[in-house]
Amino acid sequence: MARTRRPSGNLPAELTSFVGRRRELGEIRKKLTAARLVSLVGPGGAGKSRLALRTAADLARGFADGAWWVELAEVRDGALVANSVVAALDLRDQAGTRPAQILASYLREKRLLLVVDNCEHLLGEAAQLVADVLRAAPNVRVITTSREPLQVPGEQVVAVPPLELPAGDGTESLARLRQNEAVMLFTERAAAASGAFELTTENRAAIVGLCRRLDGLPLAIELAAVRTRALAVEQILERLSDRFALLTGGSRVALPRHQTLETTIDWSYELLGEGEQALLRRLCVFAGRFTLADVEAVCTSDDLPAAEVLGTMTSLVDKSLVTKQDVGGLACYRLHETMRDYATLKLRDAREEMVLEERCLEYYRATCLQSVDQARYRLVDWLAWAELEIDNIRAVLHQCVARGDLARGLDIAASMGYYWITHGTTESTWWLDQLLGAEDAGPATKVRAYYLRGWLSLLQADAATARPWIARAVTTARATRQLTKLSESLSLAATVESVAGDLEAARRYIEQAEEITHGLGDFPATIELLLSRAVLALVEGDLDTARAVSLEGLRLSREAGDLYQVEAMLGNLGMVGVLAGDLRTAKSRFVESLQVARQIDNRLGQYWRLAGLGWHAANSGQLRVAARLLGAAEAVATGAGADIMGPAVPLLAEARESAIGALGTAKFESEFESGKHMSRDMAVRLAVGESTPDELGAPDPVVPGLLPKRQAEVAQLIAEGLSNRQIGGRLFISEATVATHVRGIMNKLGFNSRAQIASWIASSKQ
């Protein structure tokens, strides 16, 4: 029988290749048992990220809520550090709660390992974020990587030196050299690059000399190893030695390690053809992941035509200068942070920096403006594009703010509306509030920005802030004869007033919108008007009107392919069923709305529909399901920073009390907690009837004979809080044997932590 699975985390597959580091791994594990924060500190290229990842992968099983990876290398503004952690944890900034508060609420009861990579350029903000997390979440452990410590109280520092070097006298045997960390890395990467490579008696001296020449720096060794495709190891060593000799005047004086790495990169760069050099230095203009289409639009020139980009990019990937990864079946690329720093210097030397930044800005501006009116009709694909490109878009927005280029920045920010409302309401208001002073922005952009700012405030349940922005949208649209936007803005104003309780004002706005919309034949204006009428009717309790306009809105939205509005109209129809006491209609509409919310990954929509289906379950006698769904809804709400608003509030309170009355407080709380710890996918499956509570992890009784006698004894002692050593002493068996029994229990029961075993034992006694 399947059981509730906690999230395993999001550890990136592209960093999983790892060599050696036995001493450092042991030191990190030891310090992490005594401290809650361990910082891996060392120079660029020392392998801190891979070491952190290897540690997280090894320890993830011991954390009930998994191990999670946060990449800060692509974050350019310290104000967005918390947003990056929210995104990495698969949470959403989708309501009025600030990202730091979302993290505090979500992590408070979690048992997880958080790895925050590449903190050095945002040291102060990263340190504050980590300190806040540790203060709010007592069962969270954190590993950070940086070139210097965070200086957070309780921080334990592990210095990450270069890899262990082989002896320089050439006396070590091949067997022993194969266990050396630097040699292992070189031979592994060389084999991957050339197809067939191994350490032999003939190349032993050259490999040892090369690893020592490169000071055991992992990135430097990797860059040298890929050259074995074209050069013998002896040739690589000779050419690198000549280059180092030039820098040291021919003496044997060693260079500082950062200079060793820079020199190795420089050597690799100079071996490239002119087209490869041009492309590599230009790629630094992208802050995050980028696609071939991005590169062809931004980085090409007469000496590097678009037709040559694919071949050139492939060559750079083969040489380990660019990293390739697949995202949703699409090939994407990125630069290692050290390589990006180097490429930036080369771009400046070539005096191309301003040209490339301008080209990049204009490319993203044009792309966003081209998609702004069509995104709603292909929302799934557009959101996937936006998620892939968001770091580049943020970097361009940051550039616009820094330069005072507010008009073009506003073009971009205002065009990202559907991304902001589903992924970043507080982030988007932060950008918009810096850009809305753009007096030279075009009228269409101004109206779009004012409207979006008001819409975002509505999602944040902040009517007072929404009103003036929507009023500006109305005034500007009216003055510039943008009738569609004028109608949409008036309808949005009506929705704000309905939610705020000023129903007379809502009616006036709807009347004005109707006068304009009639005869336009415009879908966006029509659907916004229907939505505002539905919301007003629901607040007034006019169920016939709410049903009629929502059905019409659903029909039009389906015809147009507007999934966001399909979900909204179905949700309205579900609420009509709730208020009318029509359980069948409520369930069918909420189920369909939830399925659409899952399709476009709208967390607010998932929250509201899970809660609505929890109400349905409570009123149809499915009390365990009700408790589970209400718990799951609360968890999704916490992860999105949201609260239920409007007429649903008393209905959900009634559903909760009904379930408690039937199940009893203890049983309800047990099921509610189980719901909170379900994954969103499991919760949706339960809500739409694809699974039952038992299939998704109902606490089962301990069935006699399910576990062998010895495993049952071990499980009982785990529930009493004993360690493996203590269990071994109690049962007169070795600690290793206890560990074997624990693994057997987890495998048989489908668990991944001792806490789940203890919970399972406890549930059998209720």
N, C-alpha and C positions, 0 to 999 in steps of 0.2 A: 504494500500500500504506500503510495507516494505521500511525502510529508512536506510541510512548509520549508522552502529553501530560502535561506538568507542570500542576499547578493554576494557574489564572490569578489566583486571589485571590478576594476577597469585597467589592470596592469597591461601596458602596451607590449604587444608581441614583438615589435621591431627591435626591442632592446634586450630580448631574452638571451641572446648569445653571450656567454660569460666564461671567463677563464680564471682559475686560481682564486686568490684573495682569501685563503683559508683563515689566516690570522685575523684579518679585518672582520670577516664574517662572524667569527667567534667573539670578537670584542664587541661588535654591535649587538649581537644577541644577548650577551652578558649584561651590557649597559641598559638594554631595553627592558630587562626584567626588573631592574632597580630604579630606572628613571622613565619618565613618560616622554621625554624629548631627547633624541640623539641626532646631532648634526654631523654630517660627513663633510669635512673641510679639506680642500686641496686645490691645486692649480687646475686651470682649464686643461682638458684632455687627459686628466689623471684617471678617468673611469669612475667618477663618483656616481653618475646616473646608473650605470650598469650594476654597480655594487649595491646601491639602494634598491634597485629592482630585484636583484637576486635575493636580497634579504627579505623583501616584502613577499616574494613568491614562496620562499621557504616558510615564512611565519604566518601566511594568510590563513591557513587552516585553523590556527589557534584563536582566530578572531571570529566571533559569531556573525559579524556583519561585514567581514571581508577586508581586503586591502585595496586602497584607492590611491590613484596616481594623479597628482596635480602638476601640470607643466607651466612654469612661469616664464620660460625663455621668450615666449611670444607676446607677453604682456608688456606694453609700453608705458602704461600709466598706473601708478600705485593705487589710485582710487578704485581700480578694477580687480585688485587681488581677490577680494571676497567673492566677486562675481565669478572669477575663474574657479574658485573652489566649489562654489554652488554648481557650476556646470559640470565639473569633474565628478561630483557625487551624484550626477543625474537628477539634480533638483532644479527648480525653476524660480526665477525672479519674475513672478507673474501677477502680483497683487501689490498691496501697499506696504508689505513688510520689507525692510532693508535686508540685503544679502547677509550681512553679519548676524542679524537677528534670526534669519532663516537657519543659518548654520547652528547657532546656539540652541535653537529649539529642536532641530532635527537630531543633532549629535548628543543631546543631553542623556539619552538612554541607550546610546549605541555602544557597541564593543567592536571597534574597528581600528585598523592601522592606516594612517594617512601619510603619504609620502609627498612632500612638497619639493619639487626639483627646480634647480637653477634660481636661487633666491638673491644672488649677489647684487643685481642691478636694482632690486626693490627691497633692500635689506630692512629698512625701517618698517615699511608696511607689512612685509612678510612676518617680521618679528611680532608686530602687534596682533596680526591675525592668529598666529600660532598661540600666543599668550592667551588670547580671548577663547580659543578653542579649548585649550587645556583647562582654563578656569571653568568653562561651561560644561565640559564633558569629562567626567572623572574616569571613564573607561576607554578613552581614546588615547592611543599612542601615536607619536609623530616622528617621522624621520625627515630631515631636510638635507639638501645638498647646496653648498655654496662655497665661495672661495674664502670666506671668513665666517666666524661664528655669528649667530643671531643675537647673542647677549641676552637671552631670555632666562629668567630665574629657573633653576633646575636643569638647565641644558647640559647634556653630556656630549663632549666633542670627541669625535674619532678622526684623527688625521688620516687622510688617504694618500699615501705616498705612491710613487711609481711602482710598477710591478717588480717583484723579486728578480734580481739579475743573476745570470750564470757567472761562475768564476771566470776570470779573465785569462787564466793560464792555460785553458784548453785541456785540462786534465780530466774533467768530468766525463763519465761514461754516457753513451747515448741513452741508456735506460734512465739515468738520473736527469739528463737534460730534458728528456720528454716530460718530466714532472716539474720543470722550471716554468714559472708563470709567464715570463716574457717570451720564452721559446715556444711554449704552448700556443700563445696568442699568435705569434708570427706564423707558425706552421699551419694553424687552423685557417687564418685569413689567406695565406698563400695558396693553400689547397682549394679554398673556395674560389679564388681568383683565377688560378691557372688550370683547375680541373684535376690536377694530379701533382702533389708535392709532398715530400716527406723529409724528415731530418735524416741525414746520412753521414757517414764518416767523411765523405768528400766535402760536404757543405757545412759541416759542424762549425768549423772555425769562423766562417763568414757570418753564419747566423748569430753565433755568440758575440762576435765583434759588432754586428749591426745593432743587436738589442742593447748592448752596453753603450754604443755610440748615441743611441736615442734615449738613454737614461731610463729605459723601461716605461716610457710614457705610452699608454695604450693607443691613443689616437695617432701618434707619430709612427708607432709600429704598424698599425693598420694601413696607413698611407704608404709605407714602404713595402708592405707585404703584397699589396695589389699590383705592384710593379713587376712581380715575378712572372706576370703574363708575358712581358716583353724582354725582361732582363734577368740575367743570372744573379743570384744573391751576391756573388763577389763583385759584380758590376755595380749593383746598388750601393754596396758598402763603399766601394772606391769613390763613386761620384758624390755620395754624401760626405765622406771624409774630406774630399777636396773642398767642398763648400764650407764645412766647419773650419778647416784650416785657414781659409781666407779671413774668417771672422776672428780667429785667435792668433793671427800672425804666424801660423805654422806651429805654435807651441801645443803642448798637450793640455793646456788649461781648459777645463770644462766650462761650457756656457751655462748661464742660469737656465733652469728648466723651461721657463716660458719662452726663452730665446731659442732653445732647442726645438720646441714645438713649432714656433714661428718659422724657423729656418727649414724645417722639414716640409711644412705646408708650402713655403715659398719654392722649394725645390720641386715639389709636385706641380705647382702652378706653372713654373717655367718649362716643364716638360710638355705642357698642353699646347695644342695648336692655337692660332689666333682666335678662331671662332669659339673654341672651348674656353679660352681665357675670358673672352668678352661675355659669354653667357654666364660663367661662374660668378664674375664680379657683379653682373647686373641682377642676379637672382636675389641678392641681399635686399633689394627693394621690397620684397615680400616679407611681411612680419611673421606669417604663419605658413600653413600649407598652401600649395598652389598647384594648378593644373596646367596641362600642356597648352590649353587655350589661353590661359592667363599669360603664360610666357610668350606665346606667339603675338599677343596683343601689346605687351609692354616692353619686351626685351629685344625685339628684332631690329635690324637696321640693314643698310646696304651691304655691309660686310657679314651679316648674319641673317639671311632671309628666312622667312617662316618655314619654307620647305626643308631647311636644314636643322630645325630645332629638335625634332624627335631624335635624329641620329646623334646630335651633339649632346642632348640630355642623357641618352642611353650611355654614351661614353663616360660622362661625368659620374653616373650611377655606378658603372663598372669599376671606376677608379676610387670608389668610396668617398667622393667629394660631395655628392648629393645623395640623400636618402629617399628611397621610393617606398610608398605604402599604398595599399588599396583601401579605399573608403567607399563602401556601398557599390562595389564593382567598378569604381572609377580610379584610374591611376593618379595618385597625387605625389607631390614631392615636397621636401623641406630641407633646410640647411641645418647642420649641427651648429650650435650657438657659437663655437669657436671659429668654425668656417665662415659663419655670417660676419663675425667681427673682422676677420681677415679680408673677406670680399668687400666689406664696406671701405676699408682702407684703400684697396685697389681701385674701387669705383671713384673715390676722391682723387687718387693719383691720376686717373684717366680723365678727370674733370667731367664726369658724366652724372654726378650725383643729382644735380638740380634737374637735369633733363629727364632722368629716369623717375624721380619723384613726381615731377609734373605729369609725365606720361601715365604713371600708375594712378595718380589721383583722378585724372581725366577718364581713364579706363573704367574705374569703379563708379565714378559719377555717371558716365554714360550708360553703363550696364544697369545701374539701379534705376535711372530714369526710364529706360526702355521697358523695364519689367513692372513698373509701379502700378499700372492700370490692369495688367494681366495676371499678376501674382495670385490673386484670389481665385482664379479659374484653373490654376495648376498648382495648388497650394502644397501638395506633398513634395513634388519635385523642387519647387521654389524654396521651400524651407530647408530641404537637403542641401541645396546650393548655398543658402545663407549660412547654415551651420558650418559648412566647409570653409567658407570665405570670411567668417566674422572677424578673425584676428587681423586680416588684411584691411577690412573695412574700418575696424577700430583704429588701426595705425593711420589710415588716411584721415579719419575724423580728427585724431590727435594732431596731425600735421596741419589741418585746416584751422583748428583752434589756436595752435601755437603761432601760425603765420597771420592770424586775423582774417583768413580767407573764409569768412562766415557764410557767405551766400552759397558757395559750392558745397561747403560742409552741410548746410541745411538741405540742399538738394538731395544729398546722400541720406542723411538721417531721416528726413521726412518720407523717403521712398522705402524705408525698411519697416513700415508699419506692422505688417503681419509677423515679422520676426520679433519685434519688440513686444507685441501683445501676447505672444506665446512663449517668449524666452526671457524678456528683460524689461519689465515696466519701469523699475527704478533706475536701471542703467540708461534707458532711453530718455527719461525725463532729465537725467544728468547731462546727457549730450545736448538735448534740445534747449535746455535752459542756458547753455553756453553759446548756442548758435542763433537763437531766435531774435537777437538784436541786429540781424543782418538787414539793413535798410535797403540794400541793392538786390535782394533776392527777388526773383520773379513772382508775379501775383499768384500763379498756380502753386508754386512751392510754398508761399506764405499761407495760403488757405489750407493746403494739405498739412502743413506743420501745425497751424493753430488747431485744426480739427483733431489731428493725432494727439496733440498735447491734452486736449479736453477729453478725448476717448480714454487715454491712459489714466487720467485722474478719475474718471468714472470707474475704471477697473480697480482702482485703488480705494474706491468708496469715498472719494474726496470731492463732493459736489461743489464745495466752496471754491476750490481751485479750478474745477472744470468750467464753471460758468463764465468767467472772464475770457478764457481762451476760446470757448465756443462762440462767445459774442464777437470776438475779433474775427473769427472765421466767417461768421454771418455778415459782418460789416464789409469785410474785404471782398467776399464773393459777390455781394450785392453791388458794390461799387465797380467791380470789374466784369460784371455780367456773366459770372460763372454759375449758371443756373443749376446745374447738377450738384455742384458743391454747396450751393446755397440751400438747396432742398435737403441734402444730407445733413448739413450743419443744423438746420432747424429741427430736423427729426432727432438728431442726437441731443439737442437741447431739451426736447420733450422727454426723452428717456431719462436724462439727468434729473429733471424736475419730478418725474414719476417716482424714481427711486428715492429722491429727497423728501417726497411727500407733498409737494406743491402741485396738486392735480389741476388746478385752474390754469396755472402757467403752462403745464404740459399740454392741455387742450388748445391753448392759444397757439403754441408753437406747431402743433399738428395741423391746425387749420391753415396756418401760413404755408406749411410745407405742402399740403394738399393742393393749394391754389397754384403753386409753382410746378409741382410734379405732374399734374394732369396735362396730358398732351406731349410731355417730353418723350415718352416711350423709352426711358432710360432705366436699365436694371438697377444700378447702384442706388439711384434716388428712390426708386420704387421699393426696393427691399428694405432700405433704412426706414422708410415711412411705415411699412407694414410692421417692422420690428417695434418701432416706437408705439404704434397703436396696440400691439399685442401686450407690451409691458404695461401700458396704462390700463388696459382692460383687466389684466391679471391683478393689478393693485386695487382696482375698483371692485373686483369680484364679478365683472361682466364676462362670464365664461363663454357665452355664445359668441360674442365679438372676438374674444381671445382665440377661440377655436377657429372661427372663420378666417381671420386674417393670418393666423399661423399656418393653416392649411394652404392658403393662397401663397404665402411666403415660401412654404416648403416646396410647392409645385414649381415656382419660378426659380428657386435656388437649385433644385435638381436639374432643371432644364439648362441652366447656365453653367452648372458644374462648380458652384460656390459651396465648398464643403463646410466652411466656417459658418455660413448662414444656414445650411442644412442642419448642422448640429444645433444651432440656436433655436430654430423653429421646432425641431423635434423636442427639444427641452421644454419649450413653451407648451407644446401639446401634452407632454408628460405632466406638467404642473396643472394644466386644465383637468387632467384625469385625477390628480391628487385632490384638488379643491372640490371636484364634483363627487369624490368618493368612488370613482370608476377605476377599480384596481386593475382590471384587464388593460384598459387604455394606458393607464399610467405606466405599467410595466413595459408594454410593447414599445411605447414611444421612448421611454428612458433607455431601454436596451439598445434600440437603434441609434439613439443619440450618443450613447456611450461607445458604440462600435465606431462611429465616425470620429469621436474625440480621440479614440485610440489610434485611428488611422492618421490623423494629423498631429497626434501627440499633444493635444491641448490638455494640460494638467488641470486647469480650472474646470473645464468641461467634464473631465473624468471625476473630479472631486464632487461636483454638483450631482452628477448622474449616479455615482456610487451611493451618495447620501439618499437620493430619491429612491433608489432601489432598496436601500436599507429600510426606508419607510414602508415601501410596498411589502417587503418580507415580514416586517413586524405586524402589519395589518392583515396578512394572509396566513398567519400561524406558523411561519418559518422562522422561529425565534433565534435559533442558532445562526442561521444565515443572516438574519437582521443584525445581530450583535457583531458578527464578523464584518459585514459590509460597513456598518457605522464605524468600527475601528479602522478599517482600511481607508474609509473616506477621511477620517481625521489624520491618518498618516500622510495621505496625498496632499491634504490641505497644509500640513506642516511643511512639506517639501516644496510647496508653491507659495507659502506665505499668505494664505488666504483664509477667509471666514465666510460662512454662509450668510446671505443677506435676504431681506424681504420676507414674503409670506412663508418661506420654507422653515424659518427659525422655529416658530411654535410647533409646527407639524413634526419636525425632527425631534424636538424635546419630548413630544407626546409618544413618538415611536420608541424612543429610548426608555421612557418610563414603563411603557407597555411590555417591552422585552424584559426589563428588570423584574416587573411584577410577576411574569410568568416563569422566568428562569431562576429567579433569586439573584441577589446582588453578586454573590461569589461566582456563580456560574456565568452570569452575564459578563463580569469583568474578565474572567478567564477567556471567554470567547472573543470579547472586545480586544484584549491584548493580542490574541492570536491573529485577529484581523489586522491590527496595527503592524504586525511583523510579516504579513504576507507581502510578496512582491506585487507591484502594480499589475503585472500580467496575470498573476494568480487571482488577484481581487477581481479583475475584469472578467476572467473566465468564470468565477463563481457567480458574479452578478448577472452575466448574460446566459447562465445555465449550461455552460460548457463543462463544468465540474461541480462536484458536491463538496460539502465541508470535509467529509472523510477523505476524499481523494486529494484535497489540498492541505491536509495536515491536521485534522482533528486530533486532539490528544487521546490516543488509544490506551486502553488498559494494558497492563503488563500481562500478556497471555502466557499461562504456564507452558513451559517448553519452548517459547519463542527464542530465548537465549539459553545456551548451555549453562549448567549449574555454576561453573567458575565465572563465566562472563556475567551472569546475574549477580553474583557476589561482588564482583568488581564494580558493576553499575551502581549497586546499592551504596558502596563505600564512596564512589564519586559523588553521589547525591548528598552524602554526609560531609563533603568538602575535603576529603583526604587527597593528598598528593600521591603520585605513583610510588614514591619511596615509602610513604606511610601505609599505603595499601599492601605493598610487598611485605612489610613488616607484620601487618595484621594477618595476612594469609600465608606467611612463610614461603613466599615465592620471590624470585628476583625482580628487580625493577624493570629489566628488559622484558621479562615475561608479562608483567603488568601492562607495559606499553603495547605489546602484541595483542593482549586481550582488549585494550581500549580501541585499537584500530579495528579489531574484529567486530566490536559492538557498533562502532560508527558505520562500518560498511554494511552490516546487517540491517540496521535501523535507518540508514540513509541520512545520518547526522554528520555534522562537520565540526562539532565543538563539545567539550565536556558539559557546558551549560545546558545543551539540549538533552544530553543523557540525564542530567539531574532533574530537568523539567519533566521529562518523560516518566521518571520514577515517581516524582511528586504527584503527577496527574493520576497515576494508577491508585493512589491512596485516597482520592477524593470520593 
